[in-house]
Amino acid sequence: MSGRTPERPLVIDGCQYSNWSEPLFRQMRQGGLDALVVTVCYHEDFRETVENLIAWNRRFEAHGDLIFQGESAADVRRARAEGRTAVFFGLQNCSPIEDDIGLIEVLHRLGVRFMQLSYNNQSLLATGCYEAEDPGITRMGREAIREMNRVGLVVDMSHSAERSTLEAIELSERPIAITHANPAFWHEALRNKSDRVIAALAESGGMLGFSLYPHHLKDKSDCTLQSFCEMAARTVERFGLGIVGFGSDLCQDQPDSVVEWMRNGTWTRTRDFGEGSAGNAGFPAQPGFFRSSADFPRLLEGLRGVGFSESEVAAIAGGNWLGFFERSFGPAGSVRGSLPDDRAAAGARRHAG
């Protein structure tokens, strides 16, 4: 044994929507965040989404020593080599394609790499998790999935209801992602996913990003690092190592008016408080172990603390997302279900929890 300190794992975060500023970009560098997916749409139409992309162009120009736009897996490696963070674009709703399927390719050319088929409500494509009934993927949704597969825009079902999510996994010829959610076996929440969904996701080669948003956590803002990491260990034991990563859903430095925008958009005049809010539409406090991107090293230590090896920590921290990026962002042709060959060994692993 050489005794050499292991190289710092590559770190990728599958979802954030913070009030972006230079201090936050510096926290990302402090935490060793090599790449992340930022939300550029909740309820915006195409033109409004383009305005958000313009704002990101200005950030790349002003803070090019810290961040740059990512479009491919190679950009993650470039970010690591240059000590910067590659920023990828994701949509939390399909509203930017309006009713025009041709805008899928346009958005991909603008750098968008993930698109949810629905936010919390019914969309033209699929059903959100707050709806009472879930009729599944719509006719346009089937065509949109086919077009997303063709161009390399990842289907994201983080906010979608169960039937729609299962149908999207089945219909998509390329693995899909649930970029920010947790298993329902750990914490029952409308946004967390059932064993049936996670099993189907694993079987198809998809990705699940563990969320650190308090409403998705056991004990919410009082969740402990030990509990979170034990959940990760149980998920790996049940479904395999190769499908999991981080999707923190961090909404740092945002005013409470923003969470009301997320819930209400322009679809209602009634205040929609949302899941777990107990009549308060404001942002909940982050758990003490993860308040900013600077805390990613604490997450990795927590994973080691429940028994994950260095190679397993590296996979969860960013290696799994990197492989998914490699298979997903280019034109059609990726092989469905191409995961690290870890499932046979997963049942024999012994972790706390």
ABEGO torsion letter per residue (X at the ends): XAGBBBBBBBBBBABBBBBBBAAAAAAAAAAGBABBBBBABAABBAAAAAAAAAAAAAAAAAAAAABBBBABAAAAAAAAAAGBBBBBBBBABAAAAEABAAAAAAAAAAGBABBBABBABBBAABBBAABABBAEBBAAAAAAAAAAAAAGBBBBAAABBAAAAAAAAAABABBBBBABBBBAAABBBAABBBAAAAAAAAAAGBBBBBBABAAABBGEAABBAAAAAAAAAAAAAAAEAAABBBBAGBBBGBBAAAAAAAAAEAABABBBAEBGAGGBABBBBBBAABABAAAAAAAAAAAAAAGBBAAAAAAAAAAAAAAAAAAAABBBGBBBGBBBBAAAAAAABBBBX
